Amino acid sequence: MDIFIRLNDLSFQYSNSTEYALKGINFLLKQGEFIVVTGPSGAGKTTLTYCLNGVIPHFQRGSMCGQIFLGEHQTKDLSTARIATRVGSVFQDPEAQLICAKVEEEIAYGPENLGVSPKEIASRIDEALKLIGIEELRERSTKALSGGQKQRVAIAAALAMKPSCLVLDEPTSELDPVGTTQILELLGKLNREQKITVVLVEQKLEEVMEYATRLVIMDKGQIALDGPPAEVFDKANTLTGIGVKLPQIVSLFSKLGMKGKIPLSLPEADDMIKEFIRGETYGRYDFRTG
Amino acid sequence: MDVMTSVQVENLTYAYEKGSYALKDINLKICKGEMIAFTGKNGSGKTTLAKHLNGLLKPTSGRVFINGLDTTGKTVSFLAQQVGYVFQNPDHQIFNDTVYEEVAFGPKNQGLTGKDLEQRVLNALQVVGLETYGSTYPYKLSKGQRQRVALASVLAMDSDILVLDEPTTGLDYKESQQVMELVAGLHQKGRTIIFITHDMNLVARYAERMIVMANGEVIADGRPRDIFAQPKTIKSGSLKVPVVTLLAERGGFTSRTVLDEEEFIHDIYQYKRRMSLNVLCS
């Protein structure tokens, strides 16, 4: 897979802070990955997303050491408009990121600012609405939407810039379980079918497990663990120590003594439970104390 | 009304504007010392109902009683002494320049001064573990800490009913645990706790009772164990039961509705033991 973004020994300190938010991060983002980034608050997750979408070094004040490469070029040498055509951003608060009165204006806003032709903009609006499955919201006022709808409009607006990567910072934190599932399914579909690279900061690991190809755990400005979800979840003690809540399915199976075998879906879990009930090998029950 | 009733809601209907009802004919009685969860998807009426409990909203029709007093005609500042309300977003309620001033605001309005005031504030800060942050500017703190400031400022009012709107939203795991353990501790001390949440693991762990709301109505009211066993209610309420509850039901090794990992593990081992005894005896 092609390397899309590369962080080289990257550190960042906000101008009003005495501590580094990121400390010597080395990170490769490859085309087509679905990376979930998690960790306790203050671990540096949001700062990491700022390094991927150009907010650092272009907008955020502070001091940076190390390099951020987007393809061949360092992001400091690229215009923010140029970065935005390759990396789309979606933030936590659905209220804060919609700026236009109507949904279609919101989606047109980015490409308009790039000087894209009206004809091309019209076709991008159609395409983005269709991709996200919100054609019926086209004429609606952005104020009158639910939180989940607002986040889908924000994703559509990001896609209208035709980026090959989406960076999302806890987009579901204000949403209910139904809204959350819709957003995550949508991201899974964009990744699978449109080959869009996804970097998702998320606390709800349980819901996101089936989509992630890679899980990055951050702690105190550094990357503590990085790998396929099953491998990362296998280090249950490390995760708990950092303060990451294990998905219930993972902690259940590790308590049942089925370490190293973690089901990532319900049917898989059903089979393992049957196996557990039949099996002699796992967690032999002590009749005297049980 | 008996003295054991904290909250009584009678035929409560609330309309934002003509013809659009946010709450429809709600009847609900919450006893002193209960810990109850309000659940349901966004827009189902949970927050609208909760805001009636401290007079932030007044019924379009019907009545709400708090500790036996009809909220109609009572001011929010009077009701705030009976019902502490912690908003979903702490930043919607924090407006003072220091943590101490923020927490002192409520009791000051109650007329407390001098040593009494100081004692009340320090106690509240101690309960939430922020006693050393009195002189800090609230927005220098993390979101989890600000959530605790908001909680402390409500605690300082010393009200015996607490309403918390999604107290763990936006917090990480450790912060969520801290806030919920704190609230559970207050419940142990006899406070009536009402919390709004989407997290059924929190409901399973902390709530003795839950209501499920949909389209402005209460569609279910009961123990989490009973409600988790009603697929129809779960579906209409757009809820998601804990994974262990689902897996235990699908696994068919226990007859009860399992609430957490400990129950799951207990029941599956018991089943395994029964099975091996059957084999030995046959």
Interface residues (C-beta under 8 A of the other chain):
Chain A: G39 P40 S41 G42 Q92 S146 G147 G148 E170 S173 E174 L175 D176 P177 V178 G179 Q203 E206 G243 V244 K245 P247 Q248 I249 S251 L252 K255 L256 L266 A269 D270 I273 K274 F276 I277 G283 Y285 F287 G290
Chain B: K41 N42 G43 S142 K143 G144 T169 G170 L171 D172 Y173 K174 E175 H198 N201 S238 L239 K240 P242 V243 V244 L246 L247 R250 G251 F253 E261 F264 I265 I268 Y269 Y271 K272 R273 M275 S276
